[in-house]
Amino acid sequence: MTQASLSNPQVSRAWPQKNGRSRLGDRAFGFLLASPLLVIMAAIIAYPLAYAVIASFQNFRLTSGPGTIRFIGFDNYLWALGDTQFWTALRNTLLYAGIAVPAELALGLLIALALRNLTRGAGIARTILIMPMMLAPIAMGLMWKFMFNDQLGIINHLLKLSGISNGVLWLSQPVTAFISLLIVEIWATTPIMVILLSAGLTTIPQELYDAAKIDGAGRWQRFRNITWPLLQPVVLVALLLRGMDAFRVFDIVYILTQGGPANSTDVLSYYAYRLNFESMDVGRASAVSVMMLVTLAAAGLILINRMRKPVR
């Protein structure tokens, strides 16, 4: 555009004039675009959450009439903290997440590293690995429940054929029932770790490994000094996602053991479920759920704060 055209008032009128008063700010415009999603989230998340928090401070039992609902303060929380079954469920939940998530991370990292070095058949291997993620949790639980059957299950059948054992009562004994839950959890969710860690490995430049090889660094040295430090942000994200999911496990427990035998596999989610749908005590079940939410939020904030720190 020439200097004459810029000085021509007729040409300049063709361009829209900027007016700060008539335009929305960037934040207001972004909020306007996101407002439909915020309304939907408020309807399906915020309202039930607020309702649960309010119910946790009330004497709210479905077996009583509507007029019996009253505010009782922290009595539901104090009752839960004084219940031995609550502490049993909390211990089982922490033990479950504390064993399953690190095992999934270690196994997922090994598989991701193997897939990175795989030259042929990598696509087929990834497809096979993600197949457990395609199964519905209920169908997966029923499948494993039949496999763990002490009379007809294929696991005991293979143990008998190999001569290792005459059969194990997988779901009828406290220790083996808990181990069975861990086996199903690790089998079903390790592919998530593989996908996340594989994506993280692709972001590491190959030039770093080539330079390390020239300097004489071995395989373990390359992993310790290059792969693991640069993969730590992805590892923290994977631990955050999988840790929160493992802490609120419900479907596997419901299908396989229903908290038994003798509450050896009872977890907080199933404990709250029994309070709400078996004891019909909405107030106490809400109190347990709120405590679960606070625990998850605290753990999530710790990991998020760790993500913000620079990698050493």
C-alpha positions, -999 to +999 in steps of 0.1 A: +000+000+000+015+034-010+020+064+012-008+083-008-033+056+000-025+057+037-030+095+038-063+093+018-092+096+043-115+076+020-091+046+021-086+048+058-124+047+064-125+012+048-105-003+077-124-009+110-115+014+138-104-001+171-126+009+200-117-005+234-151+003+248-171-016+222-149-047+223-148-074+249-115-080+266-096-112+260-105-127+294-142-118+290-143-132+255-126-164+266-151-167+295-179-161+270-167-189+248-163-213+278-195-204+295-216-233+280-190-258+291-189-242+326-226-244+329-226-281+320-197-288+344-216-269+372-246-290+366-229-324+366-200-318+389-203-287+411-239-293+422-235-329+432-203-321+450-218-293+469-248-315+477-225-342+491-206-317+512-239-304+527-252-339+533-220-348+551-230-324+579-265-337+582-283-367+598-295-379+564-308-415+563-331-428+536-348-451+560-361-421+579-386-395+568-377-362+551-385-343+583-358-361+602-329-345+582-311-321+604-277-304+608-254-323+631-220-307+624-190-330+623-207-360+639-205-380+606-168-374+603-162-382+639-182-414+635-162-425+604-129-417+622-140-439+651-151-468+629-126-496+626-139-506+591-131-471+579-094-475+589-094-510+574-107-496+541-082-467+543-053-491+549-064-513+521-068-484+497-033-470+505-017-504+502-036-511+469-025-478+453+010-480+469+017-514+453-002-512+421+009-477+408+047-482+413+045-517+397+026-502+368+052-475+364+081-499+365+065-524+341+052-496+318+087-481+316+103-514+307+077-520+280+080-484+266+118-487+264+114-521+247+090-507+222+113-478+214+141-502+204+117-524+185+123-521+148+096-544+134+061-552+147+060-521+170+025-512+158+012-547+163+028-548+198+011-515+208-022-527+195-020-558+217-009-539+247-038-514+246-065-542+242-072-543+280-081-506+278-109-515+253-127-538+277-155-526+299-146-528+336-176-550+344-168-574+316-131-575+325-140-582+362-163-611+352-137-625+329-110-625+356-134-638+382-140-669+361-103-672+355-097-671+393-123-698+400-108-725+421-126-753+402-130-742+366-105-713+363-077-716+338-051-702+363-056-731+387-057-755+357-023-743+345-009-745+380-020-781+383-006-790+348+028-775+357+029-792+391+034-760+409+003-763+430-029-783+434-049-751+431-053-718+450-084-704+466-077-670+449-109-651+460-116-670+492-085-661+513-075-626+525-040-625+511-047-642+477-079-621+472-059-589+476-032-602+453-058-611+428-071-575+428-035-562+422-030-586+393-061-574+376-053-537+383-018-540+369-029-560+339-056-535+330-039-502+336-002-508+327-011-499+290-019-464+302+016-461+316+031-475+284+013-449+263+022-419+285+058-430+289+062-438+252+050-403+243+075-389+268+104-409+253+097-395+218+104-360+231+140-369+241+164-359+212+183-388+197+214-366+195+218-368+233+221-405+231+245-404+201+267-379+220+267-401+251+277-432+231+306-412+216+317-403+251+316-440+261+285-440+282+269-474+287+232-483+285+226-478+322+245-445+322+225-432+293+193-442+311+203-426+344+218-394+330+195-387+300+163-408+299+152-406+335+159-369+342+141-358+310+113-382+316+105-371+351+078-346+342+059-373+323+064-397+351+049-373+376+019-368+353+014-406+350+017-410+388-009-383+393-034-397+369-029-434+379-026-426+416-059-408+417-076-435+397-062-463+419-072-445+451-108-445+441-110-480+427-145-496+429-155-517+400-128-544+403-135-548+440-173-549+434-171-576+408-143-598+422-145-597+460-171-572+472-147-562+500-142-598+513-132-621+527-134-605+562-130-570+548-095-578+535-102-561+502-125-534+514-115-500+500-129-465+507-150-463+476-167-496+483-170-487+520-189-455+511-210-475+486-221-499+514-229-470+537-251-453+511-268-483+494-268-509+521-271-489+553-290-461+535-269-435+554-263-408+530-247-384+555-220-408+566-213-420+531-210-384+520-185-377+549-163-406+537-165-393+501-155-358+511-125-371+531-115-391+500-118-360+479-097-339+504-070-367+505-068-368+467-067-331+464-038-328+488-019-356+471-026-340+437-014-305+449+019-321+461+026-337+428+016-306+408+039-285+430+067-311+423+060-307+385+067-270+387+101-275+401+130-277+375+143-311+367+177-318+382 
